[in-house]
Structures are given as C-alpha cells and as structure tokens.
C-alpha cells in the first residue's frame, strides 16, 4: 500500500469521509493497491454515511458500472463468432467500453450475406447492445440511429 493510501486508511479509520472516499478511489482505480471493487464499494458507502457527497456519487457510479458489466457479460458471452474483431469488441464491451458494445451491436445487426457475416444475425441482441451502449454513454443522440434501424 502506498504512503498516501496508508494515510487515507488512517483518516478513514478516524471517521474522515474524505479519507474513506480517497481510499475507495484508490481501490476502484488500482492506485497503489490491487483493484478491489468490493472494498471500494464498502469504502464509498462509509464515506457517504460520513456525509461525503462525492462518496455517495462514487457509490452510485460504481453500482451502475457493475450493473453495466453484468449486462455486457450476459450479452457477449456466447462464443459464436468466427471473427477475431467481433470477439475483441465483445471482450472490450465486457470490460466496460460502451462504444465497443455499440459496435458489437452493429455486427449482430449486419445486413451482410451469411457467408460474409462476422456474427450471426441476432436483432434482439443487437437492440440490447445498442440500448446498453446508449444508457452508458449518457448521450442519447449517439445511438438514436441504431435504435431506429432495429425492427424487432
């Protein structure tokens, strides 16, 4: 543990919300410690309970990110693609890259003939991936065209 993190821990143990928040950020971002999202969650919660507003925001953002990652995993773990590019988009989507989720949706929504298709046609999966990307991007204009193109 880095010296800064040791000081954050000491401050947190003394009831300082900022110390708890800073240590939570270190665990979330793997700064001077191994990444540990469970511990980050606990520390953000403690910071929030100590009145640290940014701790509350961090707790909400971490829970939202975990929900995104769980949904991305469900939508991308089928191993049906013959394409290294599609498999790479799937891996990046599972790791939280919303743009890759949108790109992957485009592959499932492709109008290419079967012999040239990089992923099996699956419009429902494409729609779900587009929706996931739109929600994560927080910019609805980015995905409006993709949503409109899907006819379920």
KAWO-V709743 format. One record per residue. N is the residue number from 1. SS is DSSP state (helix for helix, strand for strand, loop for the rest). BURIAL is I if it has 9 or more other C-alpha atoms within 8 Angstrom, else O. D_LAST is the distance of its C-alpha to the last C-alpha in whole Angstrom. Layout:
BEGIN
[[N | SS | BURIAL | D_LAST] [N | SS | BURIAL | D_LAST]]
END
This chain:
BEGIN
[[1 | loop | O | 51] [2 | loop | O | 52] [3 | helix | O | 55] [4 | helix | O | 52] [5 | helix | I | 50] [6 | helix | I | 53] [7 | helix | I | 54] [8 | helix | I | 51] [9 | helix | I | 51] [10 | helix | I | 55] [11 | helix | I | 54] [12 | helix | I | 51] [13 | helix | O | 53] [14 | loop | O | 55] [15 | loop | O | 53] [16 | loop | I | 52] [17 | helix | I | 48] [18 | helix | I | 48] [19 | helix | I | 49] [20 | helix | I | 47] [21 | helix | I | 44] [22 | helix | I | 45] [23 | helix | I | 46] [24 | helix | I | 42] [25 | helix | I | 41] [26 | helix | I | 43] [27 | helix | I | 41] [28 | helix | I | 38] [29 | helix | O | 39] [30 | loop | I | 41] [31 | loop | I | 44] [32 | loop | O | 47] [33 | loop | I | 46] [34 | loop | O | 43] [35 | loop | I | 40] [36 | loop | I | 39] [37 | helix | I | 36] [38 | helix | O | 38] [39 | helix | I | 41] [40 | helix | I | 39] [41 | helix | I | 37] [42 | helix | I | 41] [43 | helix | I | 43] [44 | helix | I | 40] [45 | helix | I | 40] [46 | helix | I | 44] [47 | helix | I | 44] [48 | helix | I | 42] [49 | helix | I | 44] [50 | loop | I | 47] [51 | loop | O | 46] [52 | loop | I | 45] [53 | helix | O | 42] [54 | helix | O | 40] [55 | helix | I | 41] [56 | helix | I | 38] [57 | helix | O | 36] [58 | helix | I | 36] [59 | helix | I | 35] [60 | helix | O | 32] [61 | helix | O | 31] [62 | helix | I | 32] [63 | helix | I | 30] [64 | helix | O | 27] [65 | helix | I | 27] [66 | helix | O | 28] [67 | helix | O | 24] [68 | helix | I | 23] [69 | helix | I | 24] [70 | helix | I | 23] [71 | helix | I | 20] [72 | helix | I | 20] [73 | helix | I | 22] [74 | helix | O | 20] [75 | helix | I | 17] [76 | helix | I | 19] [77 | loop | O | 22] [78 | loop | O | 21] [79 | loop | O | 23] [80 | loop | O | 21] [81 | loop | I | 22] [82 | loop | O | 25] [83 | loop | O | 25] [84 | helix | O | 27] [85 | helix | O | 25] [86 | helix | I | 22] [87 | helix | I | 24] [88 | helix | O | 26] [89 | helix | I | 23] [90 | helix | I | 22] [91 | helix | I | 26] [92 | helix | I | 26] [93 | helix | I | 23] [94 | helix | I | 24] [95 | loop | O | 27] [96 | loop | I | 26] [97 | loop | I | 25] [98 | helix | I | 22] [99 | helix | I | 22] [100 | helix | I | 22] [101 | helix | I | 19] [102 | helix | I | 17] [103 | helix | I | 19] [104 | helix | I | 17] [105 | helix | I | 14] [106 | helix | I | 15] [107 | helix | I | 16] [108 | helix | I | 13] [109 | loop | I | 11] [110 | loop | O | 14] [111 | loop | O | 15] [112 | loop | O | 18] [113 | loop | O | 19] [114 | helix | O | 19] [115 | helix | O | 23] [116 | helix | O | 23] [117 | loop | I | 19] [118 | loop | I | 21] [119 | loop | I | 18] [120 | loop | I | 16] [121 | loop | I | 12] [122 | loop | O | 10] [123 | helix | I | 7] [124 | helix | O | 7] [125 | helix | I | 10] [126 | helix | I | 10] [127 | helix | I | 8] [128 | helix | I | 11] [129 | helix | I | 14] [130 | helix | I | 13] [131 | helix | I | 13] [132 | helix | I | 16] [133 | helix | I | 18] [134 | helix | I | 18] [135 | helix | I | 19] [136 | helix | O | 22] [137 | helix | I | 23] [138 | loop | O | 23] [139 | loop | O | 23] [140 | helix | I | 20] [141 | helix | O | 21] [142 | helix | O | 20] [143 | helix | I | 16] [144 | helix | O | 15] [145 | helix | O | 15] [146 | helix | I | 12] [147 | helix | I | 10] [148 | helix | O | 10] [149 | helix | O | 10] [150 | loop | I | 6] [151 | loop | O | 4] [152 | loop | O | 0]]
END
